């Protein structure tokens, strides 16, 4: 196979230039009177374009580290914008937005992004293989972590004695989930040997040489992650005025708007990888994000909200958020447990996401 051309392509330069312009314009509207909606739109666009830049950087690292490590790295960096957004939102007292965003991020990845990846990949390449062993392992941990995350809500709504200690219970659950993540991390990073008989576009794509030198990929990752912190602050500052101007409820803003903006990296990269026939990479990137939200992001936010004296965040969610989360996890488990995907399954996941999102439009 011929070696890939080294360096930035025209497409890379477009994403890099677009990210720079979006960040600059978003920063200008942050400090100049420009109405309630424009700063919100521009900051959301900046997050999305930075997501594309991070996605390309991680893709260039993917062939060096393998699908498992790439998925973990991609998901960790992909959740950075949401971590920053959530911290700034808690500082502003928007607890309902953060809780809805945490659940919405899991829903968006399990239903919308995974559905889009299945849909476009299936239409272009037919039935795709997800690596059945890895799929089952990740889905099992997804179900277990979400179940643990929902225990404080269950204790609250059935009025157990633990109801009076929801902050302490949420903290204990958070510590346990973070410990579970630390224990399972080595298995997630482990490479998997290719199965006998594998062929086709996915295997050809996995054999492509990275176009960027390692130092360039790492530098762009670090820079874009740093910029994400600033843009997230601007995004949260513009969120409340935009919600008032557009008459959007906190529940819908968190579940849909913040969740999609905060997970723009997975939205872009998961679909790109699936289109390229790299189904195992796509699945690893998309499914590792909700897993890390349940195992890392939500628990970390619970603890940080107390450490930094922010508005108290607990793992007690509303009944509709709980029901939606359970439905999404069960649906994703049924579809992916066989280790294969089709475009019709992707369409079904997207349809379910639209139905759930619509239910939160009125609050």
N, C-alpha and C positions, 0 to 999 in steps of 0.2 A: 504493500500500500504506500502511495506517495506521501511524503511528509507534508503536513499542513503548513500553509504560509504563516510565518511568524509575524507578530505585531498586531496593531489595531486595524480592523477593517473599517470600511465606510459606515457600516451599521453601528459598530462600536463607538465611533466618533460622534454619530448622531445622538446616541443615548448619553454619552458623556457631556456633549455640548448642551443637550436639552436639560439635563440635570442641573448644570451650572446656571442656565438661564432661569429655570423654574425656582431654584433656591434664591437667586438674586431678586427676582420679581416678587416672590413671596415675602422676602425680608423687607422690601420697600413698602409693600402694602401693609405690613405689620405695624409700621411706624408712621404711615401717611394716611390721612382720612380718605377712605375709599369705599365707604359703605360697609354693611354687615356681611354681605355674601361673597364679594370678590376675594377678600383675604382667605376665607374658608376654602373656596374652590382652588385658589392658587397653591395654598399649603398642602391640600390633598393631592394636587397634581405633582408637587415637588416630592412628596412621600412616594408616589407611584413611580416616578422616574428614577429616584434613588433606588427603589426596589429593583428596577430593571438593571441598573448598574451593578448592584450587589449580586443579582442573579447571574449576570455574565461572569463576574469575578469568580463566584463559587463554581460555575460550570467549568471554568478553566482549571480549577483545582480538582474537579471530580474525577478525572481520569487518573490522577495521581493517588487518590485516597480510596476509591471504590464507592459503591452506592450507599452503604451503611453510614460511613463517616461523612460522606457528602450530604446525606439527608439530615444528619444531626447538626452539622455545621450550618447548612442552609436554614434549617428551622430555628436554630439559636439566633443567628443574625437576623432572620426574618421576623422574629418576635421582639427584637430590640426596639423598633418604632412603637410597638404596642406597649412595651414596658415603660418607655418614656411618656407616651400619651397618657397611660393610666396613672403614673405618678403625678404628672401635672394636673390631671383631672381630680385626683384625690386631694391635692393641695387646694383646688378650687371648690372642694366639697361635693363633687359630682359622683357620689357613691353609686347611685342607681345606674349611671352611664357606664361606670367601670364594671359593675356586675353584669350588666347586659352585654358589654363588649367582650368579657371573658367567655361567656356562653356563646355569644355570636361568633367569636373567632373559631371556636370548636365546630359550630354549625356550618360556618362558611367553608372551612377546610374539608369537613367530612361530606358535605352535601354539594355546595356550589363548585368549589375548586376541583375536588375529586371527580364530580360529575362532568365538569368541562373537560378534564384530562381524559376521562373515559370516552366522552363523546367525540372529541376531535381525533384522539388516537384511534378509536375504533372505526370511525368513518374513513380514515386514511389507511390504516394498516390492518383492519379486521380485528379478530380476537387477539388480545394482548395478554402476555404472561406477566404476573406480578411477583414471581418467586413465592410459591405457596407456603414454604416453611417460614420465610420472613413475614409474609402477610399474616399468617396465623399468630405468630409471636407478637407482632405489633398490635394486632386487634385485641388479643387477650389482655395485654397490658393497658390498652386504651379503655376497655370495659372495666377492668379492676380499678384503674386510677379515677375514672369518672364516678364509679360507685363509691369509692372512699371520699371523694370530694363532696358528694351529695349527702353524706351521713349527718353533718350538722343541720342541713335543711330538714331531713327526716325527723331528727330529734326535736326540732322546733315545731313542726306542724302536727306531731302527735303528742306534744306537750309532755315530754319526758322530763325528769329532774334536770337533765343536762341543758334544757332550754334556757335556764337562768344563767348559764355559763357559756353562752355561744361564742364569745371571744376566745376564752381559754380553749374550748373544744376545737375551734377553727385553727388556733395556733398549733395545737398538738397534731391535728390531722395534717397541717402544712408541713410540720417537721418530718412526719412519717413519710409523706409523699416525696419530699426532697431526698430523704434517705433512700427510698425505693429507686429514685432516678439515679443516684450515685451508684447503687448496686448493679443496675441494669445497663449502665453506660458502656462498660467494656464489650458486652454482647452486641450492642448497637453499632459499635465501631468496627467489629470484626468483619473482614472480607468474606464473601461467599464464593466458592469455586463455581465456574460456569458448569451447567448441566450438560451431559452428553447429548448431542443432537441439536443444541441451540444454534440457530442461524438466523439470517435475515437482517433487516435494517437495524434492529436494536443492537445486535452483536457487532455489526459494522460500526455503529456510532460509538460503541464503547471502546473501539480500537483507535479512534481518532486521536491524533497527537494534540496536546494543548497548543493554542495559537499564541498565548501570552507567556512571557517568562514569569517565573514564580514570584519574583519581587514585585512586578507590576500588579499581579492579581492581589497580593497581600496589601499593597499600598492603597489600591482602590477600595478594598474592603474596609480598611481602617478609616479612610477619609469619609466614605459614604456613611459608615456607622456613626461617626462623629457628627456629621451634618444632620443625620436623622434626629439627634437629640435637640438641636436648635429648631428644626422644622416641626417636631412634635410639640414643642412649647408654643410655637406660633399657631399650630393647628388647634390646640386646646383653647388658646386665647380667642380664636375666631369661632369656636364651636358654639358657645352660648348665644352670642348675638345672631349667628346664622340660624340656630334652632328657633329663636324667637321670631325672626323675620320670615322663615319658611314654615312656621307653625308645625315643627317636628317635635314629637315627644322624646323624653329622655330615653325611654325604652327602645324606641325605633332607632334613635341616633346611635345608641351604644351597640345594639344588636346588629345593625346593618351598616350604617355609615362608618363608625369608628372601627368596627371589626374588619370591614373590607379594606379600608385605608391602611389600617395597621398590619394587615396581612397581604399587602399588595405584592410582596416578593413571591410568596407561594402562588398567588393568582397568576402572575406572569410566568414564573419559571416552570411550574408544574405543567401548564399547558404547552409551553415551548418544548419541554423535554418529551412530552407525549406525542406532539406533532413530529418530532425527530425520530420517533420510534424507540425512544429510550424509556420503555415502560417501567422498568425496575427503579431507575433513578426518579422518574416522575412520582411513582407511588411512594418511594422512600421520603422524598422531599415533602409531599403533601401530607402524608399520614403522620410523619414525625412532628409536624407543627402542632396539631391538636393534642398529641400525646405530651409534648413539652409544655403546652399551656396548662394541662391538668396536673402534670407532675412537677413543673417548675414555676411557670409564670404566676398562676393563681396563688400557690402557696407563698412564693416570694413576695408578692404584693401584700398579702395578709401580714406577713412579718414586717416588711418595710413600712407599712402604714403605721405600725406601732412604734418602730424604732425612730422614725423621723417625725413622729407626732402629727401625722396627716389625719384626714377624716378616717375613722375606723372602718376597715373593710373586713367582713366576715364571709364565711362560706355558706351563709343562709340566703338562698335564692327564692324568688317568687315561684308559686306552683306552676305557672305557664312556662317559665324558663326551665324548670326541672323536667316537666313533661317533654318539652321540645328536645332537651338534651338526651333524654333516654331514648326517644324515638329515633333521633339521628344516629346514635351509637349502635342501636340494634339494627337499623337499616344498613348502615355501612358494614357491620359485621357480617350480616347475611350475604351481602353482595360480594365482599372481598375474600371471604373465608376459603373459597375454592381456589384462590390464587390466580384467577383469570378475570378479565373485564371485557365488556362489549359496549358498543355505543348506546344500546337501548338501556342498559343499566345506568349509564351516565345521564341519559335524559330523565330517568326516573328520579335520580338523586337531585337534579336541578329542579324538577317539578315540586318535590317535597320542600326544598329550600324556599321556593317562591311562596308556597302555601303558609309556611311557618312565619316568614318575614311579613306577609300581609296581615297575619293575626296580631302583630305588634304595631301596626301603623297607627292605631288609635291610642297606643300607650300600653 
